[in-house]
């Protein structure tokens, strides 16, 4: 079973991997990792009712959605 603490660590690893891939200009893999981490942190924020986490990472999710739309050629 995935605990909230494990979810946070997994999400942190994904966010940092996404940042690292961005610094190496590895697109679109950077979006996949970073958005997975942002979604994980958003879920952790919802489960713990942490408004700061929900605000920070919850607002990142639609921004990554723009990246996905660009990836598939819709924008």
LUMRO-517092 format. One record per residue: residue number from 1; x, y, z negated of N, C-alpha, C, O in turn. Coordinates in nm, 2 decimals, decimal comma. Example, Ala and Ser with C-alpha at 12.3 -4.5 7.8 and 13.67 -1.06 7.14 Angstrom:
% residues 2
n=1&n_px=1,32&n_py=-0,57&n_pz=-0,78&ca_px=1,23&ca_py=-0,45&ca_pz=-0,78&c_px=1,32&c_py=-0,33&c_pz=-0,78&o_px=1,42&o_py=-0,33&o_pz=-0,85 $
n=2&n_px=1,28&n_py=-0,22&n_pz=-0,71&ca_px=1,37&ca_py=-0,11&ca_pz=-0,71&c_px=1,29&c_py=0,00&c_pz=-0,79&o_px=1,34&o_py=0,11&o_pz=-0,80 $
//
This chain:
% residues 75
n=1&n_px=0,08&n_py=-0,12&n_pz=0,00&ca_px=0,00&ca_py=0,00&ca_pz=0,00&c_px=0,09&c_py=0,13&c_pz=0,00&o_px=0,19&o_py=0,13&o_pz=-0,07 $
n=2&n_px=0,05&n_py=0,22&n_pz=0,08&ca_px=0,13&ca_py=0,34&ca_pz=0,10&c_px=0,08&c_py=0,44&c_pz=-0,01&o_px=-0,03&o_py=0,49&o_pz=-0,01 $
n=3&n_px=0,17&n_py=0,47&n_pz=-0,10&ca_px=0,14&ca_py=0,57&ca_pz=-0,21&c_px=0,16&c_py=0,71&c_pz=-0,16&o_px=0,22&o_py=0,73&o_pz=-0,05 $
n=4&n_px=0,11&n_py=0,81&n_pz=-0,23&ca_px=0,12&ca_py=0,95&ca_pz=-0,19&c_px=0,27&c_py=0,99&c_pz=-0,19&o_px=0,32&o_py=1,06&o_pz=-0,10 $
n=5&n_px=0,34&n_py=0,94&n_pz=-0,29&ca_px=0,49&ca_py=0,97&ca_pz=-0,29&c_px=0,56&c_py=0,91&c_pz=-0,17&o_px=0,65&o_py=0,98&o_pz=-0,11 $
n=6&n_px=0,53&n_py=0,79&n_pz=-0,13&ca_px=0,59&ca_py=0,73&ca_pz=-0,01&c_px=0,55&c_py=0,80&c_pz=0,11&o_px=0,63&o_py=0,82&o_pz=0,20 $
n=7&n_px=0,42&n_py=0,85&n_pz=0,12&ca_px=0,37&ca_py=0,93&ca_pz=0,23&c_px=0,45&c_py=1,06&c_pz=0,25&o_px=0,49&o_py=1,10&o_pz=0,36 $
n=8&n_px=0,48&n_py=1,12&n_pz=0,13&ca_px=0,55&ca_py=1,25&ca_pz=0,13&c_px=0,70&c_py=1,22&c_pz=0,19&o_px=0,75&o_py=1,30&o_pz=0,27 $
n=9&n_px=0,76&n_py=1,12&n_pz=0,14&ca_px=0,90&ca_py=1,09&ca_pz=0,18&c_px=0,90&c_py=1,05&c_pz=0,33&o_px=0,99&o_py=1,10&o_pz=0,41 $
n=10&n_px=0,81&n_py=0,97&n_pz=0,38&ca_px=0,80&ca_py=0,93&ca_pz=0,52&c_px=0,77&c_py=1,06&c_pz=0,60&o_px=0,83&o_py=1,07&o_pz=0,71 $
n=11&n_px=0,68&n_py=1,14&n_pz=0,56&ca_px=0,65&ca_py=1,26&ca_pz=0,63&c_px=0,77&c_py=1,36&c_pz=0,64&o_px=0,80&o_py=1,42&o_pz=0,74 $
n=12&n_px=0,85&n_py=1,37&n_pz=0,53&ca_px=0,97&ca_py=1,45&ca_pz=0,52&c_px=1,07&c_py=1,40&c_pz=0,62&o_px=1,13&o_py=1,48&o_pz=0,70 $
n=13&n_px=1,09&n_py=1,26&n_pz=0,63&ca_px=1,18&ca_py=1,21&ca_pz=0,73&c_px=1,14&c_py=1,24&c_pz=0,87&o_px=1,22&o_py=1,27&o_pz=0,95 $
n=14&n_px=1,01&n_py=1,23&n_pz=0,90&ca_px=0,96&ca_py=1,26&ca_pz=1,03&c_px=0,98&c_py=1,41&c_pz=1,07&o_px=1,02&o_py=1,44&o_pz=1,18 $
n=15&n_px=0,95&n_py=1,50&n_pz=0,97&ca_px=0,97&ca_py=1,64&ca_pz=1,00&c_px=1,11&c_py=1,67&c_pz=1,02&o_px=1,15&o_py=1,75&o_pz=1,12 $
n=16&n_px=1,20&n_py=1,62&n_pz=0,94&ca_px=1,35&ca_py=1,65&ca_pz=0,96&c_px=1,40&c_py=1,59&c_pz=1,09&o_px=1,48&o_py=1,65&o_pz=1,15 $
n=17&n_px=1,35&n_py=1,47&n_pz=1,12&ca_px=1,39&ca_py=1,41&ca_pz=1,25&c_px=1,34&c_py=1,49&c_pz=1,37&o_px=1,41&o_py=1,51&o_pz=1,46 $
n=18&n_px=1,22&n_py=1,55&n_pz=1,36&ca_px=1,17&ca_py=1,63&ca_pz=1,46&c_px=1,25&c_py=1,76&c_pz=1,47&o_px=1,28&o_py=1,81&o_pz=1,59 $
n=19&n_px=1,29&n_py=1,82&n_pz=1,36&ca_px=1,38&ca_py=1,94&ca_pz=1,37&c_px=1,51&c_py=1,90&c_pz=1,43&o_px=1,56&o_py=1,98&o_pz=1,51 $
n=20&n_px=1,57&n_py=1,79&n_pz=1,39&ca_px=1,70&ca_py=1,75&ca_pz=1,45&c_px=1,69&c_py=1,73&c_pz=1,60&o_px=1,77&o_py=1,77&o_pz=1,67 $
n=21&n_px=1,58&n_py=1,66&n_pz=1,64&ca_px=1,56&ca_py=1,64&ca_pz=1,79&c_px=1,54&c_py=1,77&c_pz=1,86&o_px=1,58&o_py=1,78&o_pz=1,98 $
n=22&n_px=1,47&n_py=1,86&n_pz=1,80&ca_px=1,46&ca_py=2,00&ca_pz=1,86&c_px=1,59&c_py=2,06&c_pz=1,88&o_px=1,62&o_py=2,12&o_pz=1,98 $
n=23&n_px=1,68&n_py=2,05&n_pz=1,77&ca_px=1,81&ca_py=2,11&ca_pz=1,79&c_px=1,90&c_py=2,05&c_pz=1,90&o_px=1,99&o_py=2,11&o_pz=1,95 $
n=24&n_px=1,86&n_py=1,92&n_pz=1,93&ca_px=1,93&ca_py=1,85&ca_pz=2,04&c_px=1,86&c_py=1,87&c_pz=2,17&o_px=1,90&o_py=1,81&o_pz=2,27 $
n=25&n_px=1,75&n_py=1,94&n_pz=2,17&ca_px=1,66&ca_py=1,97&ca_pz=2,29&c_px=1,61&c_py=1,84&c_pz=2,35&o_px=1,61&o_py=1,82&o_pz=2,47 $
n=26&n_px=1,57&n_py=1,75&n_pz=2,26&ca_px=1,51&ca_py=1,62&ca_pz=2,31&c_px=1,36&c_py=1,63&c_pz=2,30&o_px=1,30&o_py=1,61&o_pz=2,20 $
n=27&n_px=1,30&n_py=1,67&n_pz=2,41&ca_px=1,16&ca_py=1,69&ca_pz=2,43&c_px=1,10&c_py=1,58&c_pz=2,51&o_px=1,17&o_py=1,54&o_pz=2,61 $
n=28&n_px=0,99&n_py=1,52&n_pz=2,48&ca_px=0,89&ca_py=1,55&ca_pz=2,39&c_px=0,90&c_py=1,47&c_pz=2,26&o_px=0,81&o_py=1,48&o_pz=2,17 $
n=29&n_px=1,01&n_py=1,39&n_pz=2,24&ca_px=1,02&ca_py=1,31&ca_pz=2,12&c_px=1,02&c_py=1,40&c_pz=1,99&o_px=0,97&o_py=1,35&o_pz=1,89 $
n=30&n_px=1,07&n_py=1,52&n_pz=2,00&ca_px=1,07&ca_py=1,61&ca_pz=1,89&c_px=0,93&c_py=1,64&c_pz=1,84&o_px=0,90&o_py=1,65&o_pz=1,72 $
n=31&n_px=0,84&n_py=1,66&n_pz=1,93&ca_px=0,70&ca_py=1,69&ca_pz=1,90&c_px=0,63&c_py=1,57&c_pz=1,83&o_px=0,56&o_py=1,58&o_pz=1,74 $
n=32&n_px=0,66&n_py=1,45&n_pz=1,88&ca_px=0,60&ca_py=1,33&ca_pz=1,82&c_px=0,64&c_py=1,31&c_pz=1,68&o_px=0,55&o_py=1,29&o_pz=1,59 $
n=33&n_px=0,77&n_py=1,32&n_pz=1,65&ca_px=0,81&ca_py=1,31&ca_pz=1,51&c_px=0,77&c_py=1,42&c_pz=1,42&o_px=0,71&o_py=1,39&o_pz=1,31 $
n=34&n_px=0,78&n_py=1,54&n_pz=1,46&ca_px=0,75&ca_py=1,65&ca_pz=1,38&c_px=0,60&c_py=1,66&c_pz=1,35&o_px=0,56&o_py=1,69&o_pz=1,24 $
n=35&n_px=0,52&n_py=1,63&n_pz=1,45&ca_px=0,37&ca_py=1,64&ca_pz=1,43&c_px=0,33&c_py=1,52&c_pz=1,34&o_px=0,23&o_py=1,54&o_pz=1,26 $
n=36&n_px=0,39&n_py=1,41&n_pz=1,35&ca_px=0,36&ca_py=1,29&ca_pz=1,26&c_px=0,39&c_py=1,33&c_pz=1,12&o_px=0,31&o_py=1,30&o_pz=1,03 $
n=37&n_px=0,50&n_py=1,40&n_pz=1,10&ca_px=0,53&ca_py=1,45&ca_pz=0,96&c_px=0,43&c_py=1,55&c_pz=0,91&o_px=0,39&o_py=1,55&o_pz=0,80 $
n=38&n_px=0,39&n_py=1,64&n_pz=1,00&ca_px=0,30&ca_py=1,75&ca_pz=0,96&c_px=0,16&c_py=1,69&c_pz=0,93&o_px=0,10&o_py=1,73&o_pz=0,83 $
n=39&n_px=0,12&n_py=1,59&n_pz=1,00&ca_px=-0,01&ca_py=1,52&ca_pz=0,97&c_px=0,00&c_py=1,45&c_pz=0,84&o_px=-0,09&o_py=1,46&o_pz=0,76 $
n=40&n_px=0,12&n_py=1,38&n_pz=0,82&ca_px=0,14&ca_py=1,31&ca_pz=0,69&c_px=0,13&c_py=1,41&c_pz=0,57&o_px=0,07&o_py=1,38&o_pz=0,47 $
n=41&n_px=0,20&n_py=1,52&n_pz=0,58&ca_px=0,20&ca_py=1,62&ca_pz=0,48&c_px=0,06&c_py=1,68&c_pz=0,46&o_px=0,02&o_py=1,72&o_pz=0,35 $
n=42&n_px=-0,01&n_py=1,70&n_pz=0,57&ca_px=-0,15&ca_py=1,75&ca_pz=0,56&c_px=-0,24&c_py=1,65&c_pz=0,48&o_px=-0,31&o_py=1,69&o_pz=0,39 $
n=43&n_px=-0,22&n_py=1,53&n_pz=0,51&ca_px=-0,30&ca_py=1,42&ca_pz=0,44&c_px=-0,26&c_py=1,42&c_pz=0,29&o_px=-0,35&o_py=1,42&o_pz=0,20 $
n=44&n_px=-0,13&n_py=1,43&n_pz=0,26&ca_px=-0,09&ca_py=1,44&ca_pz=0,12&c_px=-0,15&c_py=1,56&c_pz=0,05&o_px=-0,18&o_py=1,55&o_pz=-0,06 $
n=45&n_px=-0,15&n_py=1,67&n_pz=0,12&ca_px=-0,21&ca_py=1,79&ca_pz=0,06&c_px=-0,36&c_py=1,78&c_pz=0,04&o_px=-0,41&o_py=1,82&o_pz=-0,07 $
n=46&n_px=-0,43&n_py=1,71&n_pz=0,13&ca_px=-0,57&ca_py=1,69&ca_pz=0,10&c_px=-0,59&c_py=1,59&c_pz=-0,01&o_px=-0,68&o_py=1,62&o_pz=-0,10 $
n=47&n_px=-0,51&n_py=1,49&n_pz=-0,02&ca_px=-0,53&ca_py=1,39&ca_pz=-0,13&c_px=-0,50&c_py=1,45&c_pz=-0,27&o_px=-0,56&o_py=1,41&o_pz=-0,37 $
n=48&n_px=-0,40&n_py=1,54&n_pz=-0,27&ca_px=-0,36&ca_py=1,60&ca_pz=-0,40&c_px=-0,43&c_py=1,74&c_pz=-0,42&o_px=-0,41&o_py=1,80&o_pz=-0,52 $
n=49&n_px=-0,51&n_py=1,78&n_pz=-0,33&ca_px=-0,58&ca_py=1,91&ca_pz=-0,33&c_px=-0,48&c_py=2,02&c_pz=-0,35&o_px=-0,51&o_py=2,12&o_pz=-0,42 $
n=50&n_px=-0,37&n_py=2,01&n_pz=-0,27&ca_px=-0,27&ca_py=2,12&ca_pz=-0,28&c_px=-0,29&c_py=2,21&c_pz=-0,16&o_px=-0,26&o_py=2,18&o_pz=-0,05 $
n=51&n_px=-0,35&n_py=2,33&n_pz=-0,19&ca_px=-0,38&ca_py=2,42&ca_pz=-0,09&c_px=-0,26&c_py=2,48&c_pz=-0,01&o_px=-0,27&o_py=2,51&o_pz=0,11 $
n=52&n_px=-0,15&n_py=2,49&n_pz=-0,08&ca_px=-0,03&ca_py=2,54&ca_pz=-0,01&c_px=0,01&c_py=2,44&c_pz=0,10&o_px=0,05&o_py=2,48&o_pz=0,21 $
n=53&n_px=0,01&n_py=2,31&n_pz=0,07&ca_px=0,05&ca_py=2,21&ca_pz=0,17&c_px=-0,05&c_py=2,21&c_pz=0,28&o_px=-0,01&o_py=2,20&o_pz=0,40 $
n=54&n_px=-0,18&n_py=2,21&n_pz=0,24&ca_px=-0,28&ca_py=2,21&ca_pz=0,35&c_px=-0,27&c_py=2,33&c_pz=0,44&o_px=-0,29&o_py=2,31&o_pz=0,56 $
n=55&n_px=-0,24&n_py=2,44&n_pz=0,39&ca_px=-0,22&ca_py=2,56&ca_pz=0,47&c_px=-0,10&c_py=2,55&c_pz=0,56&o_px=-0,11&o_py=2,57&o_pz=0,68 $
n=56&n_px=0,01&n_py=2,52&n_pz=0,50&ca_px=0,14&ca_py=2,52&ca_pz=0,58&c_px=0,13&c_py=2,41&c_pz=0,69&o_px=0,15&o_py=2,44&o_pz=0,80 $
n=57&n_px=0,11&n_py=2,29&n_pz=0,65&ca_px=0,11&ca_py=2,18&ca_pz=0,75&c_px=-0,02&c_py=2,17&c_pz=0,83&o_px=-0,01&o_py=2,13&o_pz=0,94 $
n=58&n_px=-0,13&n_py=2,20&n_pz=0,77&ca_px=-0,26&ca_py=2,19&ca_pz=0,84&c_px=-0,26&c_py=2,29&c_pz=0,96&o_px=-0,32&o_py=2,26&o_pz=1,06 $
n=59&n_px=-0,20&n_py=2,40&n_pz=0,94&ca_px=-0,19&ca_py=2,50&ca_pz=1,05&c_px=-0,09&c_py=2,46&c_pz=1,16&o_px=-0,10&o_py=2,51&o_pz=1,27 $
n=60&n_px=0,00&n_py=2,37&n_pz=1,13&ca_px=0,10&ca_py=2,33&ca_pz=1,22&c_px=0,04&c_py=2,23&c_pz=1,32&o_px=0,07&o_py=2,22&o_pz=1,44 $
n=61&n_px=-0,06&n_py=2,15&n_pz=1,27&ca_px=-0,12&ca_py=2,05&ca_pz=1,36&c_px=-0,18&c_py=2,10&c_pz=1,49&o_px=-0,15&o_py=2,05&o_pz=1,59 $
n=62&n_px=-0,26&n_py=2,21&n_pz=1,49&ca_px=-0,31&ca_py=2,26&ca_pz=1,61&c_px=-0,20&c_py=2,32&c_pz=1,70&o_px=-0,21&o_py=2,31&o_pz=1,82 $
n=63&n_px=-0,09&n_py=2,37&n_pz=1,64&ca_px=0,02&ca_py=2,42&ca_pz=1,72&c_px=0,09&c_py=2,30&c_pz=1,79&o_px=0,13&o_py=2,32&o_pz=1,91 $
n=64&n_px=0,10&n_py=2,19&n_pz=1,73&ca_px=0,15&ca_py=2,07&ca_pz=1,80&c_px=0,06&c_py=2,02&c_pz=1,91&o_px=0,10&o_py=1,97&o_pz=2,01 $
n=65&n_px=-0,07&n_py=2,05&n_pz=1,88&ca_px=-0,17&ca_py=2,01&ca_pz=1,98&c_px=-0,15&c_py=2,09&c_pz=2,11&o_px=-0,16&o_py=2,03&o_pz=2,22 $
n=66&n_px=-0,10&n_py=2,21&n_pz=2,10&ca_px=-0,07&ca_py=2,29&ca_pz=2,22&c_px=0,05&c_py=2,22&c_pz=2,29&o_px=0,05&o_py=2,21&o_pz=2,42 $
n=67&n_px=0,15&n_py=2,17&n_pz=2,22&ca_px=0,26&ca_py=2,10&ca_pz=2,28&c_px=0,22&c_py=1,97&c_pz=2,35&o_px=0,27&o_py=1,94&o_pz=2,46 $
n=68&n_px=0,12&n_py=1,90&n_pz=2,29&ca_px=0,07&ca_py=1,78&ca_pz=2,36&c_px=-0,01&c_py=1,82&c_pz=2,49&o_px=0,01&o_py=1,75&o_pz=2,59 $
n=69&n_px=-0,08&n_py=1,93&n_pz=2,48&ca_px=-0,15&ca_py=1,97&ca_pz=2,60&c_px=-0,05&c_py=2,01&c_pz=2,71&o_px=-0,08&o_py=1,98&o_pz=2,83 $
n=70&n_px=0,05&n_py=2,08&n_pz=2,67&ca_px=0,16&ca_py=2,11&ca_pz=2,77&c_px=0,22&c_py=1,99&c_pz=2,83&o_px=0,25&o_py=1,98&o_pz=2,95 $
n=71&n_px=0,24&n_py=1,89&n_pz=2,74&ca_px=0,31&ca_py=1,76&ca_pz=2,78&c_px=0,23&c_py=1,69&c_pz=2,89&o_px=0,28&o_py=1,64&o_pz=2,99 $
n=72&n_px=0,10&n_py=1,69&n_pz=2,87&ca_px=0,01&ca_py=1,62&ca_pz=2,97&c_px=-0,03&c_py=1,71&c_pz=3,09&o_px=-0,10&o_py=1,66&o_pz=3,18 $
n=73&n_px=0,02&n_py=1,83&n_pz=3,09&ca_px=-0,01&ca_py=1,92&ca_pz=3,20&c_px=-0,14&c_py=1,99&c_pz=3,20&o_px=-0,18&o_py=2,04&o_pz=3,31 $
n=74&n_px=-0,21&n_py=2,00&n_pz=3,09&ca_px=-0,33&ca_py=2,07&ca_pz=3,08&c_px=-0,32&c_py=2,22&c_pz=3,06&o_px=-0,41&o_py=2,30&o_pz=3,08 $
n=75&n_px=-0,20&n_py=2,27&n_pz=3,02&ca_px=-0,17&ca_py=2,41&ca_pz=3,01&c_px=-0,03&c_py=2,44&c_pz=3,07&o_px=0,01&o_py=2,55&o_pz=3,08 $
//
